Amino acid sequence: MTKLVKLNDGNTIPAIGFGVFQIPADGSTYKAVKEALEVGYRHIDTAQAYFNEKEVGDAIKDSGIPREEIFVTSKLWIQDFPYEIAKATIDKTLEKMGLDYLDLYLLHQPYGEVEEAWCALEEAKAEGKIKSIGVSNFTPNFWNKFIPNFKTMPAINQVEFNPYFQQKELREVLSKDNVRLEAWAPLGQGSPELFQEEIITTLAEKYNKDAGQIILRFENQEGIISLPKSTKQARMITNKDIFDFELTEEEMNSIRTLDKGKGNHDPDAPGVGEYLLTAYDIHANE
């Protein structure tokens, strides 16, 4: 059974989830989510800009698992941040996914009409359409810019996190309000360099685990909610099989030394918001 983590709004979230970023909506997402649910995942993470929300919803519906046992996340894209559009998008997302509610809904990026979009999320939460609300890719700069203007404190900030980028400054900011950090790219997007770090391989040998399991266990013990992604069923199984061993504090400290203090994506870099708005047209095929 996957460990549950309590959020600052009183709801709980499974500590390990299954992410579907870059899995195509050609039946591949449906198959991957169906298999993930079959092997025991109960936390599925998608987004409007992944273009596969419908297949996620179809797989959940066809799984035979009661809806209340599956934690479902999606995210609002910046193109739809204006208040009225955001409100309509939440309803369209629920309809597209065939769901009565979402367990978690995030603002996907910290650009554009952020405060308008957040108001729409707060209202949808009050109406029962969303259980928990949060943000994604908010650096300390964006956090300090926007959060003081929010009536409701986010429950989650989903950002890039792995042993090479441990988000120390951001974690200090989030901890003040018991906001949980959720990791995308928790395995460094399969970085061969990370997987071959001697610290990681030595621990994998000691605990009879693979490198990915050592990394995910480290993150779990750091209090991070992780979203590993794989379309291979064997890897899906091993990624969630991390609760039968525990790293010592000395071992945790050794992995902490791998931190490089930066990741592959920098939301603070000039022009990122403008680029993302033009790179993804989420309504192109409507």
N, C-alpha and C positions, 0 to 999 in steps of 0.2 A: 504494500500500500504506500502510495506517495505521501510524503510528509506534507502537512498543511502549515501555512504561514498566516498569522493574523495581520490584517491591515489596520491602518489607523481609523478606518470607518466602522470597524467591528466585523467586517466580512473576512472570510478566509480564502486563500488561493493556494493551489498545489505548488510546491517548491520547484518542481520540474515540469516544464511544459513542452509542447511540440510546436515548433515554428514552421511556417509554410512559405517563407520568403523565397522567391525565385523558383517555386515549383509551378509549372505551367498549368493553366486551366484547360487542359486537353484530356481530362480524365486522370491525369497524374496526381493532382491534388486530392481528388476523391479517393483514389487508391491508397495514397500515403496516409491520409487521415483515418481511413477505415482500418488500415493495418496498425496505425499507432494506437487507436482505441482498442483494437483486439489484443494488443500486447500489454495494455494496462494504463496507457496515458489517459488522464482525465482533465487535461488543460491544453487547449488548442489556441494558437495565436495567429491571427490573420490581419489583414488591413485592406482598406479600400484600394490603396495603390498597389496591392499584390495581384489584383484582378482575379482572385480565386475565392472570394467570399461564398459564392453560390455553391461551389463544389464542397467547401468545408461544411456548409449547412446541410447539403444532401447526404454527406457521409455521416454526419451526426444523426440525422433523421433515420438513416438506414442501418445504423449500428445496433439498434435494439436496446441501447443503454438509456435509462431514464434521463431526461433532459437535466434534471436537478443534480445529477451526478457528474456532469461535464461542465468545466469552467471554460467559457468562450470569450476571447478577446478580439476586438477589431479596433481600427484606428481611422480617424477622420483626416482626409488629405487637405492640404492648405488651399487647394482650389475651391473647396467648399466651406471655408472658414466663416464667410459672412453669415451673420446670425440666422436669417430666414432660410438660407440655403442649408446651413448646418442642421437646423431643425428638420427640414424635409429629408436630408440625407440619412439621418438616424432612422426615420421611418422606412425609407427605401431599403436600408441595409437589413433591418429586421425582416422586411418582406422578402428580400432576395435570399436571405439565409433560412427563411422559414422558421424564425424564432420569435417568441413572445418578448424576450428580453435578452440583453447581453450582460455577462457577468462583469466585464470591464471594457471601457471604451476610452481610447487615448487620443489626445491631439498629437498627430504624428510628427509634426515639426514645429519649431518655435518661430515661425515667420508669418507675416500677414496679419489678418484680423484675429489675433490670438484671443483677446478678451471677449470678443463677440462669440467666438466658437465655444469658449469656456462657459459662457452664460447658457448657451444651448445645451451643453452637456449637463450643467447643474439642473436645468429644468427637466431634462429627460430622466435624470436620476430621481428627482422629486415625483415624477409621474410613474416611476417603476419600470421604465423602459431599459434602464441601465442600473446595475447594482452598485458598481464602483467606477470612479472616473479618475483619470490620470493624464500624464503627459509623456512625451517621448523625445529624445535627443535634446533635452534641456540641459545645457551646460550651467555652471555656477553663474555666468554672466546673464543668461536668459532667465534663470530661476529668479535671480535678484531683481531683474527688470519687470517680470510679469506677476510672479506669485503674490507680492504684496497687494496687488489689485484684485485678486481672486477672493470671493466670499468663502469658497470652500477650499480646503487644503487638498491637493492631489494625494491619492493613496499610493500611486506608483509613478516612478520616472524610469522609463525603459531606454537604456543607452547602451552603447558599445562597452563591453566589459569582458576581460579575460586576464590571465596572469601577466600579459605584456602591458595591459592598460587597466589599472586597478582603481581609477577614478577616486583617488584619496580625497582631493579637495571637495568634490561633489558629495561624497559620502558624509563628510563632516556637515555640510549644509543640510542634507536630507535628514540626518539623524536627529536634528533639533526638533523636527515635527513628526518623527517616526514614519517618514515616507520611505517605502521600500524601493530599493534599486532592483530593476529587472534587466537581465543581460541579454542583448542580442549579440551575435557572434561570440558566444561563451567559450567556444573552442578555437577562437582566433581565425574563424572561417577555414578551419582545417590546415592551418599553417604548419608545414613540415618542420620548420625551425622550432616552433613551440613544442610540437609532439616529440622532437628529438632532444629536448633539453635534458641534460644528465640528471638534474634534480627530479624531473618528471619520470624518466625511464627507470631510475633506481627505485623510486617509490612504487612504480607499477610492478616491478619484479618482486619487491618485498610483499606487497599485498595481493599478488596474483590477479592484478587488474590491468586494463589497458591504459594508455596515456590519457585518453579522453575521460575515462572514469576518475582518474586522479585529479584532473583539472576540474571536473564538475563537482567532485567531492570537496575540493578546496573552496570553490565558490559557495557551495551549500553551507560549509562551516563558517564562511565569512558573512552569512546572512543574505546572500544574493539569490534571487529567483532566476533560474536559467532556462533558456529556450533553445536547446540543441535541435538541429534539423538534420534529418537524413531520410533518404528514400529507400534505404536498405534496411530490411526488417531486423536483421541480426544486430545492426548498429543501433536501431531504435531501442532494442531490448537492453543492450549493454549501457546505453546512455542513461537509462533510468535505474540501473542496478547499482546504486552507489550508497545504499543505506545500511550495508552489512559490515562496514569497517569505518574507522575514524582515524584521521591524521593527528599526530601529536602536535603540540604547540611549536616544538622545534621544527617539525616538518612544515607546518604552516608558515613559519617565519622564513624557511628556506625558499618556499615558493614566492613569498612576498618580495624577495630580492630580485625576482625576474621583472618587476614593474619597470617599464620604460617611460611611463608618464604621458604617453600619447598613443593614439590609435590610428586607424586607417581613415577615419572620418572626423572632420573638424567642423562642427556646426557654426563655430565662431568665425570661420574664414570668410573673407569678403566675397560677396556674390553667390553664396551657397543657396540662399533662399530664392533668388531670381532664377538660378540655374534649375533648381528642383521644380519650380513652377512651370518652366518651359519644357523640362525633360519628360514630365509625366502629365499626359492629358487623360484624366480618368474618365472623361465622357466622350472620348473620341469615337467609340463604337456604338454609342447610344442612338 
